[in-house]
Amino acid sequence: MKEFIDKYQDRIHGVLSCFDRMLFRGYLPIMSGWQMAQFINGRDIRFRDLKSFLIEQAGWVKEHAENLAKKEGRPFQYLAEKIRKEQRASEIAKRDNVQEGLICVFSVVEPCRTFSFRFERGKPFVASARRKCLFLYFYFMDRDFGLMHVRLQTWFPLQIQVYVNGHEWLARKLSQQGIGYAKQDNAFLRIADLEAAQKFSDRFCSLDWPRLLNRYAKRVHPLFADLLDPMQYYWVTAQSEYSTDILFKSPAQLSELYPRLLSHSTLCFGAKDVMSFLGRKLHPLFEGEIVSDVSDLSFKRIPGARIKHRVKQNWLKMYDKAGSVLRIEMVINEPEGFKVRRQVIRKGKKVMQWVDMRKGVAWLFRYREVSLGANRRYLEALADVDNPTDAIRALDRITTRKQLAPKRSARAFNPVARDETQIFRALLSGEHGIRGFSNLDIRKKLADSPHLKDIAEQRRQSAKVTRILNRCHAHGLIAKIPRSRRWRLTPHGRIAMTASIQLRDVQFPISHMKIAA
C-alpha cells in the first residue's frame, strides 16, 4: 500500500482503515431439535403442545416490544410491504430529534428457522422446520454507535441480530476527543488528526462485544428474566466489512484516476490474482466460483461504478465514495475460507499452526488482520496504474543491453515480442504474490512455451529457466529472497513488465487499427 500512497501523495489527504457495516448474530444453546426437546422437557411441556408454546412465547415477545415503544413514546409499526427500514428510522429520528435511546420498532413477517412436532416410526420428536414468523426491528440512537438496530425473531430459537457501523462509532470517538472531521454518509472526507483516528479505529475490534451486545439483547428480550434464565447468547460475526479509504484532496483528482483503476482491475486481475489478494493460492481442487463484475451505481442515485471480486461468499470491492474517497473494502461472510496462524494444543503440547478462522466475536481482531492484508495487496497491485513516466523509464531500462562485467552482459528485452511477454506473464502471475516463486514454478508456467517446448530433459529445462531468471535479475526485474531459493518481483520489474504487456495487448493493436483506418 505504501507504494500506491507514495505515488499519489501530492493528490492524497491521507488514508484510513476502519470497520464499516457489521452484523453480529446471537445464538442460544437450543438451535437443534434435540436441544429444543431437552429444553421443553425440563419445563414439563408436552411435545404435542409445542406449537401453542411457541405462539404463546412469541406473543409475550411482541407485547414487550409494544410496551417498550409505548413507554418511550416511540412508534410501533407493522410493515406490510418492503421498505428501506434504516432510511425510515433515520427520517423518524431526524423528525423527532432523537439524540439517544429508542427511535422506533418495526414488525415484519419473514422466513425463519424454528421447530415442529412430528411423529416418526410411531415416536414423537421435535425437528427443525422452515416457517414464517414475526420479526421485530428495534432502532436505537446509541451514544457510542449512533444509528443501530436489533433484529429479534419472535419464535424459538429466538435468534437475534445486531447491526452497528464502525465509521459512525469512530465519528463519535473523534467528536468526544475534539478532533475535527468532515463526513458524508459513512465516509470521512477530512480528518484533522489521521494518526489519532487510525489508533481509535484499531480499538474497535477489542471492545467488550459480549457485554455490549448482551446489554441490548436483554433490553429487547423479555424471556431472559424467567424462562431463559440462566442462558446467554453466543455471539458471532455474521458479516464484516472492513474498508481502506484513500482520501483525495479534491473530487477532480480522483475522477481523473478512478476510470484507469477500474479498467486495470477489470482487464488485468484474473482468478489467481483475486485469490492472492485474499492471501490464498488457487488450488486445483478448489470448488466454487471466482467472479469479477463491474456495476454501475447510478441506479442507486450514486455517480460512478464499482468492481467486486467474489470468492464464494466473500468479496473484495473497489468504488469511489462521496466523490473524493477511493474505497477498497473486504467483506467476509464465511471466515472458514481464511487461514490464520495461532497457538493450538496438539497431543498435549502447545504448537503454532495455520487454522481456519472462526466466527466468534473473540476472533474479530483476526477479521481486521485478514481484511487489511487483502486491501493492502489490492492497492499494491493498483500501484502500476496511471504512471506513464515511470513506465517509460522502466521500458528504457529493459530495452537497453545490460553490461555486467567487461566481458559479460545481459541482452535487452523486446517489450512487444511474444516470447518476452510470455516470460513476463509467468513472473507476474498472481499466485506468486504471497511467497514469491521458484525455478520450478516458472518451469510449470513456461512448459508449453517456445522457451521449453523442445527441451525434454528436466535438467536442461531447469538450466534454461535459471538463465532466464538471471537475465531478469540483471535488469532488476526480480530479486532473490534472502536465505531461500525463491525470487520476488521488484517494484521496477512490476512496472516494466506490466507496461510491456499493456503495450503488446492494448496499445499496439489500437495504434495498428488507427493506422489501417
C-alpha positions as CSV (number, residue, x, y, z in Angstrom):
1,M,0.0,0.0,0.0
2,K,2.9,2.3,0.7
3,E,3.9,2.3,-3.0
4,F,0.4,3.4,-4.0
5,I,0.3,6.2,-1.4
6,D,3.8,7.4,-2.2
7,K,3.0,7.5,-5.9
8,Y,-0.1,9.8,-5.5
9,Q,0.9,11.6,-2.3
10,D,0.5,15.0,-3.9
11,R,-3.2,14.2,-4.5
12,I,-4.0,12.4,-1.3
13,H,-5.0,13.9,2.1
14,G,-4.5,10.6,3.9
15,V,-5.5,7.0,4.5
16,L,-7.9,5.5,7.0
17,S,-8.7,1.8,7.5
18,C,-11.8,1.1,9.5
19,F,-14.6,-1.4,10.1
20,D,-17.8,-0.4,8.3
21,R,-21.1,-2.3,8.4
22,M,-21.0,-5.0,11.0
23,L,-23.7,-7.7,11.6
24,F,-23.4,-9.7,14.9
25,R,-25.7,-12.7,15.4
26,G,-26.6,-14.3,18.7
27,Y,-27.5,-18.0,19.2
28,L,-29.0,-19.6,22.2
29,P,-28.0,-23.3,23.1
30,I,-31.3,-24.5,21.7
31,M,-30.6,-24.5,18.0
32,S,-31.2,-28.2,17.2
33,G,-34.4,-30.2,17.5
34,W,-32.8,-32.4,20.2
35,Q,-31.7,-29.3,22.3
36,M,-35.2,-27.9,22.0
37,A,-36.7,-31.2,23.1
38,Q,-34.4,-31.2,26.2
39,F,-35.5,-27.6,26.9
40,I,-39.2,-28.2,26.9
41,N,-38.8,-31.5,28.8
42,G,-37.0,-29.6,31.5
43,R,-40.0,-27.3,31.8
44,D,-42.7,-30.1,31.8
45,I,-44.1,-29.1,28.4
46,R,-45.5,-31.9,26.3
47,F,-44.3,-32.3,22.7
48,R,-47.8,-32.1,21.3
49,D,-48.1,-28.6,23.0
50,L,-45.0,-27.3,21.2
51,K,-46.9,-25.1,18.7
52,S,-49.1,-23.4,21.3
53,F,-46.0,-22.9,23.4
54,L,-44.1,-21.2,20.5
55,I,-47.1,-19.0,19.7
56,E,-47.6,-18.0,23.4
57,Q,-44.0,-17.0,23.9
58,A,-44.0,-15.1,20.6
59,G,-47.0,-13.1,21.9
60,W,-45.0,-12.2,25.1
61,V,-42.1,-11.0,23.0
62,K,-44.3,-8.9,20.7
63,E,-46.2,-7.5,23.7
64,H,-43.0,-6.5,25.4
65,A,-41.9,-4.6,22.3
66,E,-45.2,-2.7,22.1
67,N,-45.0,-1.8,25.8
68,L,-41.4,-0.7,25.3
69,A,-42.3,1.6,22.4
70,K,-45.3,2.9,24.4
71,K,-43.2,3.6,27.5
72,E,-40.6,5.5,25.4
73,G,-43.3,7.3,23.4
74,R,-42.0,5.9,20.2
75,P,-43.9,4.5,17.2
76,F,-44.5,0.8,16.8
77,Q,-45.3,0.0,13.1
78,Y,-46.2,-3.2,11.2
79,L,-44.7,-3.2,7.7
80,A,-46.9,-5.0,5.2
81,E,-44.6,-4.0,2.2
82,K,-40.9,-3.9,1.7
83,I,-39.3,-0.6,2.5
84,R,-35.8,0.7,3.4
85,K,-36.2,0.3,7.2
86,E,-32.9,2.1,8.1
87,Q,-33.8,5.1,6.0
88,R,-37.3,5.3,7.5
89,A,-35.8,5.1,11.0
90,S,-33.3,7.8,10.2
91,E,-36.1,10.0,9.0
92,I,-38.1,9.4,12.2
93,A,-35.0,10.2,14.3
94,K,-34.4,13.4,12.4
95,R,-38.1,14.4,12.5
96,D,-38.4,13.9,16.3
97,N,-34.8,15.0,17.1
98,V,-33.9,11.7,18.9
99,Q,-30.4,12.1,20.2
100,E,-30.3,8.9,22.3
101,G,-32.5,5.9,23.0
102,L,-35.2,4.1,21.2
103,I,-36.2,5.6,17.8
104,C,-39.0,3.2,16.6
105,V,-39.9,-0.5,16.4
106,F,-40.9,-2.2,13.1
107,S,-42.6,-5.6,12.9
108,V,-42.2,-7.7,9.7
109,V,-43.2,-11.2,8.7
110,E,-40.2,-13.0,7.3
111,P,-39.0,-16.6,6.7
112,C,-37.4,-18.2,9.8
113,R,-35.9,-21.4,11.1
114,T,-38.0,-22.8,14.0
115,F,-39.3,-26.1,15.4
116,S,-42.2,-28.5,14.7
117,F,-43.7,-31.5,16.5
118,R,-43.6,-34.8,14.4
119,F,-44.1,-38.5,14.6
120,E,-41.7,-40.9,13.0
121,R,-41.9,-44.7,13.4
122,G,-44.7,-44.1,16.0
123,K,-42.5,-41.9,18.2
124,P,-42.8,-38.2,18.8
125,F,-39.9,-35.9,18.3
126,V,-39.0,-32.2,17.8
127,A,-37.4,-31.3,14.5
128,S,-36.1,-28.1,12.8
129,A,-38.6,-26.6,10.4
130,R,-38.8,-23.7,7.9
131,R,-41.7,-21.3,8.7
132,K,-42.7,-17.6,8.6
133,C,-42.9,-15.7,11.8
134,L,-42.9,-12.1,13.1
135,F,-39.5,-10.3,13.3
136,L,-39.1,-7.2,15.4
137,Y,-36.7,-4.4,14.3
138,F,-35.7,-2.1,17.2
139,Y,-33.9,1.0,16.0
140,F,-31.8,2.9,18.5
141,M,-29.7,6.0,18.6
142,D,-26.8,4.9,20.7
143,R,-24.4,7.3,22.4
144,D,-21.3,5.4,21.1
145,F,-22.6,3.6,17.9
146,G,-25.1,6.1,16.6
147,L,-27.9,4.7,14.5
148,M,-28.1,0.9,15.0
149,H,-30.7,-1.8,15.1
150,V,-31.6,-5.1,16.8
151,R,-33.5,-7.7,14.9
152,L,-35.3,-10.3,17.0
153,Q,-37.1,-13.4,15.9
154,T,-40.2,-13.9,18.0
155,W,-40.4,-17.7,17.6
156,F,-37.9,-20.1,19.1
157,P,-34.9,-20.4,18.8
158,L,-35.2,-16.6,19.2
159,Q,-32.3,-15.7,17.0
160,I,-31.1,-12.1,17.4
161,Q,-29.0,-9.9,15.1
162,V,-27.4,-6.5,15.9
163,Y,-26.2,-4.0,13.3
164,V,-23.6,-1.3,14.0
165,N,-21.4,0.9,11.8
166,G,-17.7,1.3,12.5
167,H,-17.4,4.6,10.8
168,E,-20.2,6.1,12.9
169,W,-18.6,4.7,16.1
170,L,-15.3,6.4,15.0
171,A,-17.0,9.7,14.3
172,R,-18.4,9.8,17.8
173,K,-15.0,9.0,19.3
174,L,-13.4,11.8,17.3
175,S,-16.1,14.2,18.5
176,Q,-15.5,13.2,22.1
177,Q,-11.8,13.9,21.7
178,G,-12.3,17.2,20.0
179,I,-10.8,16.1,16.7
180,G,-12.3,17.9,13.7
181,Y,-13.5,16.0,10.6
182,A,-15.8,16.2,7.6
183,K,-18.0,13.2,7.0
184,Q,-20.6,12.4,4.3
185,D,-22.8,9.3,4.8
186,N,-20.3,6.7,6.2
187,A,-17.2,8.1,4.7
188,F,-14.7,10.7,6.1
189,L,-13.6,13.4,3.7
190,R,-11.2,15.1,6.0
191,I,-9.8,14.3,9.5
192,A,-7.6,16.8,11.4
193,D,-5.5,14.1,13.0
194,L,-5.5,11.0,10.9
195,E,-2.9,9.2,13.1
196,A,-5.1,9.5,16.2
197,A,-8.2,8.5,14.1
198,Q,-6.4,5.3,13.0
199,K,-5.5,4.4,16.6
200,F,-9.1,4.8,17.7
201,S,-10.2,2.7,14.7
202,D,-7.9,-0.1,15.6
203,R,-9.5,-0.3,19.1
204,F,-12.9,-1.2,17.6
205,C,-12.2,-5.0,17.4
206,S,-11.0,-5.1,21.1
207,L,-14.2,-3.7,22.6
208,D,-16.1,-5.9,25.1
209,W,-18.5,-7.1,22.5
210,P,-20.3,-9.8,24.5
211,R,-21.2,-7.3,27.2
212,L,-22.2,-4.6,24.7
213,L,-24.4,-7.0,22.7
214,N,-26.0,-8.7,25.7
215,R,-27.0,-5.3,27.0
216,Y,-29.2,-4.8,24.0
217,A,-30.4,-8.4,23.9
218,K,-31.7,-8.1,27.5
219,R,-33.3,-4.7,26.7
220,V,-35.5,-6.1,23.9
221,H,-35.9,-9.7,25.1
222,P,-38.5,-10.3,28.0
223,L,-37.8,-14.0,28.4
224,F,-34.3,-13.7,29.9
225,A,-35.9,-12.7,33.3
226,D,-37.5,-16.1,33.8
227,L,-37.9,-18.7,31.1
228,L,-34.4,-18.5,29.6
229,D,-32.5,-17.8,32.8
230,P,-29.5,-18.5,33.1
231,M,-28.9,-18.9,29.3
232,Q,-26.7,-16.4,27.4
233,Y,-26.4,-15.7,23.7
234,Y,-23.2,-16.9,21.9
235,W,-22.2,-14.0,19.6
236,V,-20.7,-14.4,16.2
237,T,-19.7,-12.1,13.4
238,A,-22.3,-12.7,10.7
239,Q,-20.9,-10.2,8.3
240,S,-17.8,-7.9,8.5
241,E,-17.0,-5.0,6.2
242,Y,-13.5,-3.5,6.6
243,S,-12.6,-0.6,4.3
244,T,-9.4,1.2,3.5
245,D,-10.2,4.7,2.3
246,I,-7.8,6.8,0.3
247,L,-8.9,10.4,1.0
248,F,-8.2,12.6,-2.1
249,K,-7.8,16.3,-1.8
250,S,-10.5,17.0,-4.4
251,P,-13.1,15.1,-6.4
252,A,-11.4,16.1,-9.7
253,Q,-8.2,14.4,-8.7
254,L,-10.0,11.1,-8.0
255,S,-12.3,11.3,-11.0
256,E,-9.3,11.6,-13.3
257,L,-7.6,8.5,-11.8
258,Y,-10.6,6.2,-11.0
259,P,-11.5,5.1,-14.6
260,R,-8.0,3.9,-15.1
261,L,-8.0,2.0,-11.8
262,L,-11.4,0.4,-12.8
263,S,-10.2,-0.5,-16.2
264,H,-7.0,-2.1,-14.9
265,S,-8.9,-4.1,-12.3
266,T,-11.4,-5.4,-14.9
267,L,-8.8,-6.3,-17.6
268,C,-5.8,-7.4,-15.6
269,F,-7.0,-9.2,-12.5
270,G,-7.7,-12.9,-13.1
271,A,-8.8,-15.7,-10.7
272,K,-5.2,-16.2,-9.5
273,D,-4.8,-12.6,-8.7
274,V,-8.0,-12.4,-6.8
275,M,-7.1,-15.4,-4.7
276,S,-3.7,-13.9,-4.0
277,F,-5.4,-10.7,-2.8
278,L,-7.2,-12.8,-0.3
279,G,-4.0,-14.4,0.9
280,R,-4.7,-17.7,-0.8
281,K,-3.5,-19.8,-3.8
282,L,-5.8,-21.2,-6.5
283,H,-5.6,-24.9,-5.8
284,P,-6.6,-27.5,-8.5
285,L,-9.2,-28.9,-6.0
286,F,-10.8,-25.6,-5.3
287,E,-14.6,-25.8,-5.6
288,G,-16.6,-22.6,-6.0
289,E,-16.8,-19.6,-8.2
290,I,-14.4,-16.7,-8.6
291,V,-16.3,-13.9,-10.2
292,S,-15.3,-10.3,-11.0
293,D,-18.1,-7.9,-12.1
294,V,-18.4,-4.2,-12.7
295,S,-21.7,-2.5,-11.7
296,D,-23.0,1.0,-12.5
297,L,-24.2,2.6,-9.2
298,S,-26.3,5.2,-11.0
299,F,-29.5,3.1,-10.3
300,K,-28.8,3.8,-6.6
301,R,-28.6,7.5,-7.5
302,I,-24.8,7.3,-6.8
303,P,-22.5,8.5,-9.5
304,G,-19.7,6.2,-10.6
305,A,-19.2,2.4,-10.7
306,R,-17.8,-0.3,-8.5
307,I,-15.9,-3.6,-9.2
308,K,-16.4,-6.6,-7.0
309,H,-14.2,-9.7,-6.9
310,R,-16.2,-12.5,-5.3
311,V,-14.8,-15.8,-4.0
312,K,-17.7,-18.0,-2.8
313,Q,-19.4,-15.8,-0.1
314,N,-16.5,-13.4,0.5
315,W,-15.7,-10.5,-1.8
316,L,-13.3,-7.6,-2.3
317,K,-14.7,-4.3,-3.7
318,M,-13.4,-1.0,-5.0
319,Y,-15.6,2.0,-5.6
320,D,-15.5,5.8,-5.2
321,K,-17.3,7.1,-2.2
322,A,-18.6,10.7,-1.8
323,G,-16.7,11.8,-4.9
324,S,-13.3,12.2,-3.3
325,V,-12.7,8.9,-1.4
326,L,-11.4,5.7,-3.1
327,R,-12.6,2.8,-1.0
328,I,-11.2,-0.7,-1.0
329,E,-13.4,-2.9,1.1
330,M,-13.1,-6.5,2.2
331,V,-16.4,-8.2,3.0
332,I,-16.3,-11.5,5.0
333,N,-19.3,-13.8,5.3
334,E,-17.5,-17.1,5.5
335,P,-14.4,-16.8,7.7
336,E,-13.6,-20.5,7.3
337,G,-12.2,-19.6,3.8
338,F,-9.2,-17.9,5.5
339,K,-6.3,-19.4,7.5
340,V,-4.7,-17.7,10.5
341,R,-1.7,-18.7,12.5
342,R,-2.4,-19.3,16.2
343,Q,-1.3,-21.4,19.1
344,V,-3.2,-24.7,19.5
345,I,-2.8,-27.8,21.6
346,R,-1.8,-30.9,19.8
347,K,-1.1,-34.1,21.7
348,G,-0.9,-32.2,24.9
349,K,1.6,-29.7,23.6
350,K,1.2,-26.0,22.5
351,V,2.2,-25.5,18.9
352,M,1.8,-22.8,16.3
353,Q,-0.4,-23.9,13.3
354,W,-2.4,-22.5,10.5
355,V,-6.1,-23.0,11.3
356,D,-9.4,-21.9,9.9
357,M,-10.6,-18.5,11.1
358,R,-13.8,-18.7,13.2
359,K,-16.9,-16.5,13.5
360,G,-16.9,-15.9,17.3
361,V,-16.6,-12.2,18.2
362,A,-13.3,-13.1,20.0
363,W,-11.8,-13.5,16.5
364,L,-12.7,-10.0,15.4
365,F,-9.1,-8.9,15.5
366,R,-8.3,-11.6,13.0
367,Y,-11.0,-10.2,10.7
368,R,-9.1,-6.9,10.8
369,E,-5.8,-8.6,10.0
370,V,-7.1,-10.6,7.1
371,S,-9.2,-7.7,5.7
372,L,-6.4,-5.2,6.0
373,G,-4.0,-7.6,4.3
374,A,-6.3,-8.1,1.4
375,N,-6.9,-4.3,1.0
376,R,-3.2,-3.6,1.0
377,R,-2.4,-6.3,-1.6
378,Y,-5.1,-4.9,-3.8
379,L,-3.7,-1.4,-3.6
380,E,-0.2,-2.7,-4.2
381,A,-1.4,-4.3,-7.4
382,L,-3.0,-1.0,-8.5
383,A,0.2,1.0,-7.9
384,D,1.3,0.5,-11.5
385,V,-1.7,2.3,-12.9
386,D,-1.5,5.8,-14.5
387,N,2.2,6.4,-14.2
388,P,3.4,6.8,-17.8
389,T,6.7,8.4,-16.7
390,D,7.8,5.5,-14.6
391,A,6.7,3.0,-17.2
392,I,8.6,4.7,-20.0
393,R,11.8,4.8,-17.8
394,A,11.3,1.2,-16.9
395,L,10.9,0.2,-20.6
396,D,14.1,2.2,-21.4
397,R,16.0,0.2,-18.9
398,I,14.9,-3.3,-20.1
399,T,15.3,-2.4,-23.8
400,T,18.9,-1.5,-23.2
401,R,21.6,-4.2,-23.1
402,K,22.9,-4.5,-19.5
403,Q,26.7,-4.6,-19.1
404,L,27.5,-6.8,-16.0
405,A,31.3,-7.2,-16.4
406,P,34.0,-6.3,-19.0
407,K,33.2,-9.5,-21.0
408,R,29.7,-10.3,-19.7
409,S,26.4,-8.7,-20.4
410,A,22.6,-9.4,-20.4
411,R,20.8,-8.9,-23.7
412,A,17.9,-6.4,-23.8
413,F,14.2,-7.3,-23.8
414,N,11.8,-6.7,-26.7
415,P,8.6,-5.4,-24.9
416,V,6.3,-6.4,-27.8
417,A,7.8,-9.8,-28.6
418,R,5.7,-12.8,-27.9
419,D,8.5,-14.9,-26.2
420,E,9.4,-12.0,-23.9
421,T,5.9,-11.3,-22.8
422,Q,5.4,-15.0,-22.0
423,I,8.2,-14.7,-19.5
424,F,6.6,-11.5,-18.1
425,R,3.2,-13.2,-17.7
426,A,4.8,-16.1,-15.9
427,L,6.6,-13.8,-13.5
428,L,3.5,-11.5,-12.9
429,S,1.2,-14.4,-12.1
430,G,-1.0,-13.6,-9.1
431,E,-0.2,-16.8,-7.2
432,H,3.4,-15.6,-6.7
433,G,2.3,-12.5,-4.7
434,I,2.4,-14.3,-1.3
435,R,5.5,-16.4,-1.2
436,G,7.4,-15.4,-4.3
437,F,8.4,-18.0,-6.9
438,S,11.0,-20.7,-7.6
439,N,12.6,-22.2,-10.7
440,L,10.1,-25.0,-10.7
441,D,7.1,-22.5,-10.6
442,I,8.4,-20.7,-13.7
443,R,9.1,-24.0,-15.4
444,K,5.4,-25.0,-15.0
445,K,4.3,-21.7,-16.4
446,L,6.5,-21.9,-19.4
447,A,6.1,-25.6,-20.1
448,D,4.1,-25.1,-23.3
449,S,6.0,-22.0,-24.5
450,P,8.8,-22.0,-27.1
451,H,11.3,-21.5,-24.3
452,L,10.9,-25.1,-23.0
453,K,8.7,-26.9,-25.5
454,D,11.5,-28.5,-27.4
455,I,13.6,-29.4,-24.3
456,A,12.6,-32.8,-22.9
457,E,15.2,-33.2,-20.1
458,Q,14.2,-31.7,-16.8
459,R,17.8,-30.8,-16.0
460,R,18.1,-28.8,-19.2
461,Q,14.8,-27.1,-18.6
462,S,15.9,-26.1,-15.2
463,A,19.1,-24.6,-16.6
464,K,17.2,-22.7,-19.2
465,V,14.9,-21.2,-16.6
466,T,17.9,-20.3,-14.5
467,R,19.4,-18.3,-17.4
468,I,16.0,-16.6,-17.8
469,L,15.9,-15.7,-14.1
470,N,19.5,-14.4,-14.2
471,R,18.7,-12.2,-17.2
472,C,15.7,-10.8,-15.4
473,H,17.7,-10.3,-12.3
474,A,20.4,-8.4,-14.3
475,H,17.8,-6.0,-15.5
476,G,16.4,-5.5,-12.0
477,L,13.0,-7.1,-12.7
478,I,13.3,-9.7,-9.9
479,A,15.3,-10.0,-6.6
480,K,16.4,-13.0,-4.6
481,I,14.5,-13.7,-1.3
482,P,17.3,-14.0,1.4
483,R,18.1,-17.4,2.7
484,S,15.9,-19.2,0.2
485,R,15.8,-20.4,-3.4
486,R,12.8,-18.2,-4.2
487,W,12.5,-14.9,-6.0
488,R,10.2,-11.9,-5.8
489,L,9.2,-9.1,-8.2
490,T,10.8,-5.7,-7.7
491,P,8.7,-2.5,-8.0
492,H,10.7,-1.6,-11.1
493,G,10.0,-5.1,-12.5
494,R,6.3,-5.0,-11.9
495,I,6.1,-1.6,-13.6
496,A,8.2,-2.6,-16.6
497,M,6.6,-6.0,-17.3
498,T,3.0,-4.6,-16.8
499,A,3.8,-1.8,-19.2
500,S,5.3,-4.3,-21.7
501,I,2.1,-6.5,-21.7
502,Q,-0.1,-3.4,-21.9
503,L,1.9,-2.2,-24.9
504,R,1.6,-5.5,-26.7
505,D,-2.0,-6.4,-25.9
506,V,-3.7,-3.0,-25.9
507,Q,-1.7,0.0,-27.2
508,F,0.0,-1.7,-30.2
509,P,-3.3,-3.2,-31.6
510,I,-5.1,0.1,-31.1
511,S,-2.3,2.0,-32.9
512,H,-2.3,-0.6,-35.7
513,M,-6.1,-0.2,-36.3
514,K,-5.8,3.6,-36.3
515,I,-3.0,3.4,-38.9
516,A,-5.0,1.0,-41.1
517,A,-8.1,3.2,-40.9
